């Protein structure tokens, strides 16, 4: 027999408290994930990382974000260089020329901005050496391979 008192409606009942706790935990998880995404975007922007996306850092603890982002950037840069070397080898570039082409490709360090490239150009012109004609940090895919092949062949276009 019911006495008119519904235990599920009582805000201090076990079921209601459990529901509040579960809702709070879910909200906490959601806010933590959102904060992590914002922090990841800031970190990527601040460090000028080109090969890491905020989504790559989902689920990474906030304290571990910088180390994980740097590790992913280095790993992806190495993969990019390996692919470039493979493409150049397939095009018949010798090992001696290959290292020169890759060194030319790496002339602008990862994360360098267009302002850095412009400053390098101005500084190089004052010093008398010829600056690179292309900001290689902005090249991708076949454009990157083409540039590297040109560097390997002594700047002659094929």
DSSP file (Angstrom, degrees, kcal/mol; ACC not computed):
  #  RESIDUE AA STRUCTURE BP1 BP2  ACC     N-H-->O    O-->H-N    N-H-->O    O-->H-N    TCO  KAPPA ALPHA  PHI   PSI    X-CA   Y-CA   Z-CA
    1    1 A X              0   0    0      0, 0.0     2,-0.4     0, 0.0     0, 0.0   0.000 360.0 360.0 360.0 137.1    0.0    0.0    0.0
    2    2 A X        -     0   0    0      1,-0.1     4,-0.1     2,-0.1     0, 0.0  -0.701 360.0-162.1 -91.2 136.6    1.3    3.4   -0.9
    3    3 A X        -     0   0    0     -2,-0.4    -1,-0.1     2,-0.3     3,-0.1   0.294  54.5 -99.1 -99.3   9.5    1.3    6.2    1.7
    4    4 A X  S    S+     0   0    0      1,-0.2     2,-0.7     0, 0.0    -2,-0.1   0.415  90.8 117.2  91.3  -1.5    1.6    9.0   -1.0
    5    5 A X        -     0   0    0      5,-0.0     2,-0.6     4,-0.0    -2,-0.3  -0.896  51.1-157.7-105.7 116.1    5.3    9.3   -0.5
    6    6 A X    >>  -     0   0    0     -2,-0.7     3,-1.0     1,-0.2     4,-0.8  -0.829   5.7-157.3 -97.3 117.1    7.3    8.5   -3.7
    7    7 A X  G >4 S+     0   0    0     -2,-0.6     3,-0.5     1,-0.3     9,-0.3   0.818  91.5  58.8 -63.7 -32.6   10.9    7.6   -2.9
    8    8 A X  G 34 S+     0   0    0      1,-0.2    -1,-0.3     7,-0.1     5,-0.1   0.744 104.1  52.1 -69.5 -22.3   12.1    8.5   -6.4
    9    9 A X  G <4 S+     0   0    0     -3,-1.0     2,-0.5     3,-0.0    -1,-0.2   0.666  83.8 100.8 -86.9 -17.9   10.9   12.0   -6.0
   10   10 A X    X<  -     0   0    0     -4,-0.8     3,-1.9    -3,-0.5     6,-0.3  -0.567  67.7-147.3 -71.8 119.5   12.7   12.6   -2.7
   11   11 A X  T 3  S+     0   0    0     -2,-0.5    -1,-0.2     1,-0.3    -4,-0.0   0.660  96.8  51.3 -64.5 -14.7   15.8   14.7   -3.6
   12   12 A X  T 3  S+     0   0    0      4,-0.1    -1,-0.3    -5,-0.1    -2,-0.1   0.357  84.5 114.1-102.7   5.6   17.7   12.9   -0.7
   13   13 A X  S <> S-     0   0    0     -3,-1.9     4,-2.4    -6,-0.2     5,-0.2  -0.330  79.1-112.4 -73.3 160.3   16.9    9.4   -1.8
   14   14 A X  H  > S+     0   0    0      1,-0.2     4,-2.3     2,-0.2     5,-0.2   0.884 115.7  51.3 -59.5 -41.7   19.7    7.1   -2.9
   15   15 A X  H  > S+     0   0    0      2,-0.2     4,-2.0     1,-0.2    -1,-0.2   0.897 111.8  46.1 -65.3 -41.3   18.3    7.0   -6.5
   16   16 A X  H  > S+     0   0    0     -6,-0.3     4,-2.2    -9,-0.3    -2,-0.2   0.903 113.6  48.7 -69.4 -41.0   18.1   10.7   -6.8
   17   17 A X  H  X S+     0   0    0     -4,-2.4     4,-2.5     2,-0.2    -2,-0.2   0.900 110.6  51.1 -65.4 -40.0   21.6   11.3   -5.4
   18   18 A X  H  X S+     0   0    0     -4,-2.3     4,-2.7    -5,-0.2    -1,-0.2   0.911 109.6  50.5 -62.6 -42.2   23.1    8.6   -7.7
   19   19 A X  H  X S+     0   0    0     -4,-2.0     4,-2.4     2,-0.2    -2,-0.2   0.909 110.7  49.2 -62.6 -42.8   21.5   10.3  -10.7
   20   20 A X  H  X S+     0   0    0     -4,-2.2     4,-2.5     2,-0.2    -2,-0.2   0.918 111.7  49.4 -61.8 -43.4   22.9   13.7   -9.6
   21   21 A X  H  X S+     0   0    0     -4,-2.5     4,-2.6     2,-0.2    -2,-0.2   0.927 111.5  47.9 -62.2 -46.0   26.3   12.1   -9.2
   22   22 A X  H  X S+     0   0    0     -4,-2.7     4,-2.3     1,-0.2    -1,-0.2   0.897 112.5  49.4 -62.8 -41.0   26.2   10.5  -12.6
   23   23 A X  H  X S+     0   0    0     -4,-2.4     4,-2.4     2,-0.2    -1,-0.2   0.909 112.1  48.4 -63.6 -42.0   25.1   13.7  -14.2
   24   24 A X  H  X S+     0   0    0     -4,-2.5     4,-2.5     2,-0.2    -2,-0.2   0.904 111.3  49.5 -66.3 -41.6   27.9   15.6  -12.5
   25   25 A X  H  X S+     0   0    0     -4,-2.6     4,-2.4     2,-0.2    -2,-0.2   0.919 111.5  49.2 -63.3 -43.0   30.5   13.1  -13.6
   26   26 A X  H  X S+     0   0    0     -4,-2.3     4,-2.2     2,-0.2    -2,-0.2   0.909 112.0  48.4 -63.1 -42.9   29.3   13.2  -17.2
   27   27 A X  H  X S+     0   0    0     -4,-2.4     4,-2.7     2,-0.2     5,-0.2   0.908 110.4  52.1 -63.0 -42.2   29.4   17.0  -17.1
   28   28 A X  H  X S+     0   0    0     -4,-2.5     4,-2.4     2,-0.2    -2,-0.2   0.915 109.9  48.4 -60.6 -44.8   32.9   16.9  -15.7
   29   29 A X  H  X S+     0   0    0     -4,-2.4     4,-2.3     2,-0.2    -1,-0.2   0.914 112.4  49.2 -61.0 -43.7   34.1   14.5  -18.4
   30   30 A X  H  X S+     0   0    0     -4,-2.2     4,-2.1     1,-0.2    -2,-0.2   0.923 113.0  45.7 -63.4 -45.9   32.6   16.7  -21.1
   31   31 A X  H  X S+     0   0    0     -4,-2.7     4,-2.6     2,-0.2    -1,-0.2   0.870 111.9  52.1 -67.3 -36.6   34.2   19.9  -19.7
   32   32 A X  H  X S+     0   0    0     -4,-2.4     4,-2.5    -5,-0.2    -2,-0.2   0.912 110.1  48.6 -65.0 -42.4   37.5   18.2  -19.3
   33   33 A X  H  X S+     0   0    0     -4,-2.3     4,-2.0     2,-0.2    -2,-0.2   0.902 112.6  48.4 -63.8 -40.8   37.4   17.0  -22.9
   34   34 A X  H  X S+     0   0    0     -4,-2.1     4,-2.2     2,-0.2    -2,-0.2   0.918 112.4  48.1 -66.2 -43.2   36.5   20.5  -24.1
   35   35 A X  H  X S+     0   0    0     -4,-2.6     4,-2.9     1,-0.2     5,-0.2   0.907 110.2  52.7 -62.2 -42.1   39.3   22.1  -22.0
   36   36 A X  H  X S+     0   0    0     -4,-2.5     4,-2.4     1,-0.2    -1,-0.2   0.896 108.8  49.7 -60.9 -41.3   41.8   19.6  -23.4
   37   37 A X  H  X S+     0   0    0     -4,-2.0     4,-2.3     2,-0.2    -1,-0.2   0.911 112.2  47.3 -64.7 -43.2   40.8   20.4  -26.9
   38   38 A X  H  X S+     0   0    0     -4,-2.2     4,-2.3     2,-0.2    -2,-0.2   0.927 113.0  48.7 -64.1 -45.1   41.2   24.2  -26.3
   39   39 A X  H  X S+     0   0    0     -4,-2.9     4,-2.6     1,-0.2    -2,-0.2   0.893 110.4  52.1 -61.6 -40.1   44.6   23.6  -24.6
   40   40 A X  H  X S+     0   0    0     -4,-2.4     4,-2.6    -5,-0.2    -2,-0.2   0.921 109.4  48.8 -63.4 -44.3   45.7   21.4  -27.5
   41   41 A X  H  X S+     0   0    0     -4,-2.3     4,-2.3     2,-0.2    -2,-0.2   0.920 112.6  48.4 -61.1 -43.9   44.8   24.1  -30.1
   42   42 A X  H  X S+     0   0    0     -4,-2.3     4,-3.1     2,-0.2    -2,-0.2   0.917 112.3  48.7 -62.2 -43.8   46.6   26.7  -28.1
   43   43 A X  H  X S+     0   0    0     -4,-2.6     4,-2.5     2,-0.2     6,-0.2   0.919 111.4  49.1 -63.0 -44.8   49.7   24.5  -27.8
   44   44 A X  H  X>S+     0   0    0     -4,-2.6     5,-1.8     1,-0.2     4,-0.8   0.912 116.0  43.5 -61.8 -43.7   49.7   23.7  -31.5
   45   45 A X  H  <5S+     0   0    0     -4,-2.3     3,-0.4    -5,-0.2    -2,-0.2   0.928 114.1  50.0 -67.5 -46.2   49.4   27.4  -32.3
   46   46 A X  H  <5S+     0   0    0     -4,-3.1    -2,-0.2     1,-0.2    -1,-0.2   0.893 117.9  38.1 -61.1 -43.4   52.0   28.5  -29.8
   47   47 A X  H  <5S-     0   0    0     -4,-2.5    -1,-0.2    -5,-0.2    -2,-0.2   0.536 106.0-125.1 -88.7  -6.8   54.6   26.0  -30.8
   48   48 A X  T  <5 +     0   0    0     -4,-0.8     2,-0.3    -3,-0.4    -3,-0.2   0.856  40.5 179.6  67.9  34.8   53.8   26.3  -34.5
   49   49 A X      < -     0   0    0     -5,-1.8    -1,-0.2    -6,-0.2    -2,-0.0  -0.551  12.3-176.2 -74.1 129.5   53.3   22.6  -35.0
   50   50 A X  S    S+     0   0    0     -2,-0.3    -1,-0.1     1,-0.1    -2,-0.0   0.708  75.7  43.6 -98.7 -23.9   52.4   21.8  -38.6
   51   51 A X  S    S+     0   0    0      2,-0.0     2,-0.4     0, 0.0    -1,-0.1   0.301  95.9  82.7-111.2   9.2   51.7   18.1  -38.5
   52   52 A X        -     0   0    0     -8,-0.1     2,-0.3    24,-0.0    17,-0.0  -0.949  56.8-162.6-118.0 133.7   49.6   17.7  -35.3
   53   53 A X    >   -     0   0    0     -2,-0.4     3,-1.2     1,-0.1     4,-0.5  -0.804  31.8-116.5-109.5 154.9   45.9   18.4  -35.1
   54   54 A X  G >  S+     0   0    0     -2,-0.3     3,-1.6     1,-0.3    -1,-0.1   0.869 115.8  59.8 -57.9 -37.3   44.0   19.0  -31.8
   55   55 A X  G >  S+     0   0    0      1,-0.3     3,-1.4     2,-0.2    -1,-0.3   0.771  93.4  66.1 -63.8 -24.8   42.0   15.8  -32.5
   56   56 A X  G <  S+     0   0    0     -3,-1.2    -1,-0.3     1,-0.2    -2,-0.2   0.733 100.6  51.5 -66.0 -20.7   45.3   13.8  -32.4
   57   57 A X  G X  S+     0   0    0     -3,-1.6     3,-1.8    -4,-0.5    -1,-0.2   0.229  77.3 134.6-104.2  13.1   45.5   14.8  -28.7
   58   58 A X  T <  S+     0   0    0     -3,-1.4     3,-0.1     1,-0.3   -25,-0.0  -0.393  75.0  16.3 -61.9 137.2   42.1   13.6  -27.6
   59   59 A X  T 3  S+     0   0    0      1,-0.3     2,-0.4   -26,-0.1    -1,-0.3   0.423  92.4 130.3  81.6  -2.1   42.2   11.7  -24.4
   60   60 A X    <   -     0   0    0     -3,-1.8    -1,-0.3     1,-0.1     5,-0.1  -0.705  66.0-109.4 -85.8 134.5   45.7   12.8  -23.5
   61   61 A X    >>  -     0   0    0     -2,-0.4     3,-1.3     1,-0.1     4,-0.7  -0.300  25.7-118.0 -60.5 145.0   46.0   14.2  -20.0
   62   62 A X  G >4 S+     0   0    0      1,-0.3     3,-0.9     2,-0.2     4,-0.4   0.868 114.6  53.9 -54.1 -40.8   46.5   17.9  -19.8
   63   63 A X  G 34 S+     0   0    0      1,-0.2     4,-0.3     2,-0.1    -1,-0.3   0.773 110.3  47.9 -66.5 -25.1   49.9   17.5  -18.2
   64   64 A X  G <> S+     0   0    0     -3,-1.3     4,-2.4     1,-0.2     5,-0.3   0.481  83.8  96.4 -94.5  -4.1   51.1   15.2  -21.0
   65   65 A X  H <X S+     0   0    0     -3,-0.9     4,-2.8    -4,-0.7     5,-0.3   0.921  82.3  47.9 -56.1 -51.7   49.9   17.4  -23.9
   66   66 A X  H  > S+     0   0    0     -4,-0.4     4,-2.4     1,-0.2     5,-0.2   0.931 115.1  44.6 -58.8 -45.7   53.2   19.2  -24.7
   67   67 A X  H  > S+     0   0    0     -4,-0.3     4,-2.3     1,-0.2    -1,-0.2   0.920 115.8  47.0 -64.5 -43.6   55.3   16.0  -24.7
   68   68 A X  H  X S+     0   0    0     -4,-2.4     4,-2.5     2,-0.2    -1,-0.2   0.906 112.5  50.0 -65.0 -42.3   52.7   14.1  -26.8
   69   69 A X  H  X S+     0   0    0     -4,-2.8     4,-2.5    -5,-0.3    -2,-0.2   0.925 112.2  46.9 -63.2 -44.8   52.4   16.9  -29.3
   70   70 A X  H  X S+     0   0    0     -4,-2.4     4,-2.5    -5,-0.3     5,-0.2   0.900 112.1  50.9 -63.9 -40.4   56.1   17.3  -29.7
   71   71 A X  H  X S+     0   0    0     -4,-2.3     4,-2.4    -5,-0.2    -2,-0.2   0.918 111.5  47.1 -64.4 -43.3   56.5   13.5  -30.1
   72   72 A X  H  X S+     0   0    0     -4,-2.5     4,-2.7     2,-0.2     5,-0.2   0.913 111.9  51.2 -63.7 -42.2   53.8   13.4  -32.8
   73   73 A X  H  X S+     0   0    0     -4,-2.5     4,-2.4     2,-0.2    -2,-0.2   0.937 112.7  45.2 -60.4 -47.6   55.3   16.4  -34.6
   74   74 A X  H  X S+     0   0    0     -4,-2.5     4,-2.3     2,-0.2    -1,-0.2   0.909 113.6  50.0 -63.8 -42.3   58.8   14.7  -34.7
   75   75 A X  H  X S+     0   0    0     -4,-2.4     4,-2.2    -5,-0.2    -2,-0.2   0.923 113.7  44.5 -62.5 -45.1   57.3   11.4  -35.7
   76   76 A X  H  X S+     0   0    0     -4,-2.7     4,-2.3     2,-0.2    -1,-0.2   0.854 111.5  52.7 -71.6 -34.2   55.3   12.9  -38.6
   77   77 A X  H  X S+     0   0    0     -4,-2.4     4,-2.3    -5,-0.2    -1,-0.2   0.919 110.5  48.8 -64.4 -43.0   58.2   15.1  -39.7
   78   78 A X  H  X S+     0   0    0     -4,-2.3     4,-2.4     2,-0.2    -2,-0.2   0.910 111.2  49.8 -63.3 -41.9   60.5   12.0  -39.9
   79   79 A X  H  X S+     0   0    0     -4,-2.2     4,-2.4     1,-0.2    -1,-0.2   0.912 109.3  52.3 -61.8 -42.4   57.8   10.1  -41.8
   80   80 A X  H  X S+     0   0    0     -4,-2.3     4,-2.4     1,-0.2    -2,-0.2   0.911 110.3  47.7 -60.7 -43.7   57.5   13.0  -44.2
   81   81 A X  H  X S+     0   0    0     -4,-2.3     4,-2.6     2,-0.2    -1,-0.2   0.891 110.2  52.5 -66.2 -39.0   61.3   13.0  -44.8
   82   82 A X  H  X S+     0   0    0     -4,-2.4     4,-2.3     2,-0.2    -2,-0.2   0.915 110.4  47.8 -61.7 -43.0   61.3    9.2  -45.3
   83   83 A X  H  X S+     0   0    0     -4,-2.4     4,-2.5     2,-0.2    -2,-0.2   0.919 111.3  51.0 -64.1 -43.3   58.6    9.6  -48.0
   84   84 A X  H  X S+     0   0    0     -4,-2.4     4,-2.5     1,-0.2    -2,-0.2   0.924 110.5  48.7 -60.0 -44.7   60.5   12.4  -49.7
   85   85 A X  H  X S+     0   0    0     -4,-2.6     4,-2.6     1,-0.2    -1,-0.2   0.909 110.5  51.2 -62.1 -41.6   63.6   10.3  -49.8
   86   86 A X  H  X S+     0   0    0     -4,-2.3     4,-2.3     2,-0.2    -2,-0.2   0.914 110.5  48.6 -61.8 -43.3   61.7    7.3  -51.2
   87   87 A X  H  X S+     0   0    0     -4,-2.5     4,-1.3     1,-0.2    -2,-0.2   0.925 112.3  48.3 -63.0 -44.5   60.2    9.5  -53.9
   88   88 A X  H  <>S+     0   0    0     -4,-2.5     5,-2.3     1,-0.2    -2,-0.2   0.894 110.3  51.5 -65.3 -39.3   63.6   11.0  -54.8
   89   89 A X  H ><5S+     0   0    0     -4,-2.6     3,-1.7     1,-0.2    -1,-0.2   0.914 107.6  52.9 -62.1 -42.1   65.2    7.5  -54.9
   90   90 A X  H 3<5S+     0   0    0     -4,-2.3    -1,-0.2     1,-0.3    -2,-0.2   0.802 105.2  55.7 -62.9 -28.2   62.4    6.3  -57.3
   91   91 A X  T 3<5S-     0   0    0     -4,-1.3    -1,-0.3    -5,-0.2    -2,-0.2   0.432 124.3-105.2 -84.6   0.7   63.2    9.3  -59.5
   92   92 A X  T < 5 +     0   0    0     -3,-1.7     2,-0.3     1,-0.3    -3,-0.2   0.649  63.0 158.2  89.4  15.9   66.9    8.1  -59.7
   93   93 A X      < -     0   0    0     -5,-2.3    -1,-0.3     1,-0.1    -2,-0.1  -0.585  40.7-122.6 -74.7 131.4   68.5   10.7  -57.4
   94   94 A X     >  -     0   0    0     -2,-0.3     4,-2.8     1,-0.1     5,-0.1  -0.243  21.3-108.8 -71.2 163.3   71.8    9.3  -56.0
   95   95 A X  H  > S+     0   0    0      2,-0.2     4,-2.0     1,-0.2     5,-0.2   0.870 119.5  52.0 -61.7 -37.4   72.4    9.0  -52.3
   96   96 A X  H  > S+     0   0    0      1,-0.2     4,-1.4     2,-0.2    -1,-0.2   0.942 114.8  41.0 -64.4 -46.7   74.9   11.9  -52.4
   97   97 A X  H  > S+     0   0    0      1,-0.2     4,-2.7     2,-0.2    -2,-0.2   0.845 109.6  62.0 -67.9 -33.3   72.4   14.2  -54.2
   98   98 A X  H  X S+     0   0    0     -4,-2.8     4,-2.7     1,-0.2     5,-0.2   0.930 103.2  47.3 -59.8 -48.1   69.6   12.9  -51.9
   99   99 A X  H  X S+     0   0    0     -4,-2.0     4,-2.4     1,-0.2    -1,-0.2   0.893 113.0  50.0 -63.3 -38.6   71.2   14.1  -48.8
  100  100 A X  H  X S+     0   0    0     -4,-1.4     4,-2.3     2,-0.2    -1,-0.2   0.904 111.6  48.2 -64.9 -40.9   71.8   17.5  -50.4
  101  101 A X  H  X S+     0   0    0     -4,-2.7     4,-2.2     2,-0.2    -2,-0.2   0.911 113.3  46.7 -66.2 -42.2   68.2   17.7  -51.5
  102  102 A X  H  X S+     0   0    0     -4,-2.7     4,-2.1     2,-0.2    -2,-0.2   0.890 111.3  51.6 -68.5 -38.1   66.9   16.8  -48.2
  103  103 A X  H  < S+     0   0    0     -4,-2.4    -2,-0.2    -5,-0.2    -1,-0.2   0.901 111.0  48.7 -63.8 -39.5   69.2   19.2  -46.4
  104  104 A X  H >< S+     0   0    0     -4,-2.3     3,-1.3     1,-0.2    -2,-0.2   0.884 109.6  52.5 -65.0 -38.4   67.9   22.0  -48.8
  105  105 A X  H >< S+     0   0    0     -4,-2.2     3,-0.6     1,-0.3    -2,-0.2   0.877 107.5  51.4 -63.6 -38.0   64.4   20.9  -48.1
  106  106 A X  T 3< S+     0   0    0     -4,-2.1    -1,-0.3     1,-0.2    -2,-0.2   0.304  75.3 112.2 -83.9  10.6   65.0   21.3  -44.3
  107  107 A X  T <  S+     0   0    0     -3,-1.3     2,-0.6     1,-0.1    -1,-0.2   0.800  74.4  53.6 -54.4 -32.6   66.5   24.8  -44.8
  108  108 A X  S <  S-     0   0    0     -3,-0.6     3,-0.1    -4,-0.2    -1,-0.1  -0.929  96.5-125.4-105.8 121.2   63.5   26.2  -42.9
  109  109 A X    >   -     0   0    0     -2,-0.6     3,-1.9     1,-0.1    -2,-0.1  -0.273  36.9 -85.0 -67.5 151.8   63.0   24.6  -39.6
  110  110 A X  T 3  S+     0   0    0      1,-0.3    -1,-0.1    -4,-0.1     3,-0.1  -0.247 115.3  22.9 -55.4 136.9   59.6   23.0  -38.7
  111  111 A X  T 3  S+     0   0    0      1,-0.3    -1,-0.3    26,-0.1     2,-0.1   0.392  85.0 145.5  88.8  -3.5   57.2   25.5  -37.4
  112  112 A X    <   -     0   0    0     -3,-1.9    -1,-0.3     1,-0.1     2,-0.1  -0.413  41.2-135.4 -68.5 143.8   58.9   28.5  -38.9
  113  113 A X     >  -     0   0    0     -3,-0.1     4,-1.9    -2,-0.1     5,-0.1  -0.410  23.5-103.8 -95.2 172.3   56.5   31.2  -40.0
  114  114 A X  H  > S+     0   0    0      1,-0.2     4,-2.5     2,-0.2     5,-0.2   0.832 123.3  58.4 -62.6 -32.1   56.3   33.2  -43.1
  115  115 A X  H  > S+     0   0    0      2,-0.2     4,-2.5     1,-0.2    -1,-0.2   0.891 104.1  50.8 -64.4 -39.2   57.8   36.1  -41.1
  116  116 A X  H  > S+     0   0    0      2,-0.2     4,-2.5     1,-0.2    -2,-0.2   0.907 110.4  49.4 -62.8 -41.6   60.8   34.0  -40.3
  117  117 A X  H  X S+     0   0    0     -4,-1.9     4,-2.4     2,-0.2    -2,-0.2   0.918 111.1  48.9 -64.0 -43.7   61.2   33.2  -44.0
  118  118 A X  H  X S+     0   0    0     -4,-2.5     4,-2.4     1,-0.2    -2,-0.2   0.905 111.6  49.7 -62.6 -41.5   61.0   36.9  -44.9
  119  119 A X  H  X S+     0   0    0     -4,-2.5     4,-2.9     2,-0.2     5,-0.2   0.907 110.1  50.8 -64.3 -41.5   63.5   37.8  -42.2
  120  120 A X  H  X S+     0   0    0     -4,-2.5     4,-2.8     2,-0.2     5,-0.2   0.905 109.7  51.1 -60.8 -42.4   65.9   35.0  -43.6
  121  121 A X  H  X S+     0   0    0     -4,-2.4     4,-2.0     2,-0.2    -2,-0.2   0.933 113.0  44.3 -61.5 -47.0   65.5   36.4  -47.1
  122  122 A X  H  X S+     0   0    0     -4,-2.4     4,-1.6     2,-0.2    -2,-0.2   0.932 115.8  47.4 -63.7 -45.5   66.3   40.0  -45.9
  123  123 A X  H  X S+     0   0    0     -4,-2.9     4,-2.2     1,-0.2    -2,-0.2   0.895 111.4  50.8 -64.3 -41.1   69.2   38.8  -43.8
  124  124 A X  H  X>S+     0   0    0     -4,-2.8     4,-1.0     1,-0.2     5,-0.9   0.876 107.4  53.1 -65.1 -37.6   70.6   36.6  -46.6
  125  125 A X  H  <5S+     0   0    0     -4,-2.0    -1,-0.2    -5,-0.2    -2,-0.2   0.848 110.2  48.0 -68.9 -31.7   70.5   39.4  -49.1
  126  126 A X  H  <5S+     0   0    0     -4,-1.6    -2,-0.2     1,-0.2    -1,-0.2   0.898 111.8  49.8 -71.4 -40.9   72.5   41.6  -46.7
  127  127 A X  H  <5S-     0   0    0     -4,-2.2    -2,-0.2    -5,-0.2    -1,-0.2   0.614 113.3-118.2 -75.3 -12.3   75.1   38.9  -46.1
  128  128 A X  T  <5S+     0   0    0     -4,-1.0     2,-0.2     1,-0.4    -3,-0.2   0.293  74.6 118.7  95.1 -11.1   75.5   38.3  -49.8
  129  129 A X  S   <S-     0   0    0     -5,-0.9     2,-0.5    -6,-0.2    -1,-0.4  -0.579  70.5-107.2 -88.0 156.4   74.3   34.7  -49.9
  130  130 A X        -     0   0    0     -2,-0.2     2,-0.1    -3,-0.1     3,-0.1  -0.689  30.5-140.4 -85.7 125.1   71.3   33.7  -52.0
  131  131 A X        -     0   0    0     -2,-0.5   -10,-0.1   -10,-0.2     2,-0.0  -0.409  34.9 -86.6 -76.8 159.4   68.2   32.9  -50.0
  132  132 A X        -     0   0    0      1,-0.1    -1,-0.1    -2,-0.1   -11,-0.0  -0.387  29.9-140.7 -62.4 144.2   66.0   30.0  -51.0
  133  133 A X  S    S+     0   0    0     -3,-0.1     2,-0.4     1,-0.1    -1,-0.1   0.635  84.0  52.0 -80.9 -13.5   63.4   31.1  -53.6
  134  134 A X  S    S-     0   0    0     13,-0.0     2,-1.4     5,-0.0     3,-0.1  -0.970  80.1-128.4-128.9 137.1   60.7   29.0  -52.0
  135  135 A X    >   -     0   0    0     -2,-0.4     3,-2.2     1,-0.2     4,-0.2  -0.710  28.0-167.7 -80.0  95.4   59.5   28.8  -48.4
  136  136 A X  G >  S+     0   0    0     -2,-1.4     3,-1.3     1,-0.3    -1,-0.2   0.690  77.5  72.2 -65.5 -18.0   59.8   25.0  -48.2
  137  137 A X  G 3  S+     0   0    0      1,-0.2    -1,-0.3    -3,-0.1   -26,-0.1   0.695  97.7  51.7 -68.8 -14.9   57.8   24.8  -45.0
  138  138 A X  G <  S+     0   0    0     -3,-2.2     2,-0.3     2,-0.0    -1,-0.2   0.441  90.3  98.9 -98.8  -1.4   54.7   25.6  -47.1
  139  139 A X    <   +     0   0    0     -3,-1.3     2,-0.3    -4,-0.2    -5,-0.0  -0.656  47.1 172.9 -90.0 143.0   55.3   22.8  -49.7
  140  140 A X    >>  -     0   0    0     -2,-0.3     3,-1.2     0, 0.0     4,-0.7  -0.969  44.6 -13.9-142.4 157.0   53.5   19.5  -49.5
  141  141 A X  H 3> S-     0   0    0     -2,-0.3     4,-2.0     1,-0.3     3,-0.3  -0.194 126.6  -1.6  59.1-132.4   53.1   16.4  -51.6
  142  142 A X  H 3> S+     0   0    0      1,-0.2     4,-2.8     2,-0.2    -1,-0.3   0.813 131.4  59.5 -66.6 -31.4   54.3   16.6  -55.2
  143  143 A X  H <> S+     0   0    0     -3,-1.2     4,-2.3     2,-0.2    -1,-0.2   0.908 107.6  47.3 -62.0 -40.0   55.3   20.2  -54.9
  144  144 A X  H  X S+     0   0    0     -4,-0.7     4,-2.4    -3,-0.3    -2,-0.2   0.919 113.0  47.6 -66.1 -44.9   57.7   19.2  -52.1
  145  145 A X  H  X S+     0   0    0     -4,-2.0     4,-2.3     2,-0.2    -2,-0.2   0.905 111.7  50.8 -63.7 -41.6   59.1   16.3  -54.1
  146  146 A X  H  X S+     0   0    0     -4,-2.8     4,-2.3     2,-0.2    -2,-0.2   0.923 110.7  48.7 -62.4 -45.0   59.5   18.5  -57.2
  147  147 A X  H  X S+     0   0    0     -4,-2.3     4,-2.3     1,-0.2    -2,-0.2   0.923 111.5  49.6 -61.2 -44.6   61.4   21.2  -55.2
  148  148 A X  H  X S+     0   0    0     -4,-2.4     4,-2.3     1,-0.2    -1,-0.2   0.881 110.0  51.0 -63.3 -38.4   63.7   18.5  -53.7
  149  149 A X  H  X S+     0   0    0     -4,-2.3     4,-1.7     2,-0.2    -1,-0.2   0.894 108.9  51.3 -66.5 -38.7   64.4   17.1  -57.1
  150  150 A X  H  <>S+     0   0    0     -4,-2.3     5,-3.4     1,-0.2     6,-0.4   0.907 111.0  48.4 -62.7 -40.9   65.3   20.6  -58.4
  151  151 A X  H ><5S+     0   0    0     -4,-2.3     3,-1.3     3,-0.2    -2,-0.2   0.887 109.8  52.3 -65.9 -38.1   67.6   21.0  -55.4
  152  152 A X  H 3<5S+     0   0    0     -4,-2.3    -1,-0.2     1,-0.3    -2,-0.2   0.817 107.7  51.8 -67.4 -30.3   69.2   17.6  -56.1
  153  153 A X  T ><5S-     0   0    0     -4,-1.7     3,-0.6     3,-0.2    -1,-0.3   0.220 128.1 -95.9 -92.8  16.7   69.8   18.5  -59.7
  154  154 A X  T < 5S-     0   0    0     -3,-1.3    -3,-0.2     1,-0.2    -2,-0.1   0.755  76.3 -56.1  80.5  24.4   71.6   21.7  -58.8
  155  155 A X  T 3 <S+     0   0    0     -5,-3.4     2,-0.4     1,-0.3    -1,-0.2   0.423  98.6 136.2  89.7  -1.9   68.6   24.0  -59.1
  156  156 A X    <   -     0   0    0     -3,-0.6    -1,-0.3    -6,-0.4     2,-0.3  -0.652  54.1-127.6 -80.2 133.4   67.8   23.0  -62.8
  157  157 A X              0   0    0     -2,-0.4   -10,-0.0     1,-0.1    -1,-0.0  -0.589 360.0 360.0 -79.5 141.1   64.2   22.4  -63.4
  158  158 A X              0   0    0     -2,-0.3    -1,-0.1   -12,-0.1    -2,-0.0   0.440 360.0 360.0 -98.5 360.0   63.4   19.1  -65.1
